[in-house]
């Protein structure tokens, strides 16, 4: 069953910034690989929305490690909608992460 994935403005901005950073600090090819890997992970989440680690207080809030450097935070709403919230660098301090869990 395919879910509907909705990008928040914050997730879109995070994604764009990461791709820009990877292309500038690495290469366009590195950025392309990241984008391809990211969207493969979205396919996994789309098919298995509960695969991500859940938050103890809100089991609908999930996180999934993407490319060893980033956590994708998302909500599973009504088992049919996946709302992408943020993409946070794993090296960020806890004060930088509004969803730290």
LINPEMO-V920156 format. One line per field, one symbol per residue. ss: DSSP state (H for helix, E for strand, - for the rest). phi: phi as a letter, one per 30 degrees, with the letter a starting at -180 (. if undefined). A space follows every 10 residues. Layout:
BEGIN
ss = ???
phi = ???
END
This chain:
BEGIN
ss = ---EEEE-HH HHHHHHHHHH HHHHH--HHH HHHHHHHHHH HHHHHHH-HH H-EE------ EEEEEE---E EEEEEEE--- EEEEEEEEE- ---HHH---- -
phi = .dcccccddd dddedddddd dddddcaddd ddddeddedd dddddddbdc dddcdddbdd dbbbdbhicb cccbccchhb cccdcabcdd dddeddcdce a
END
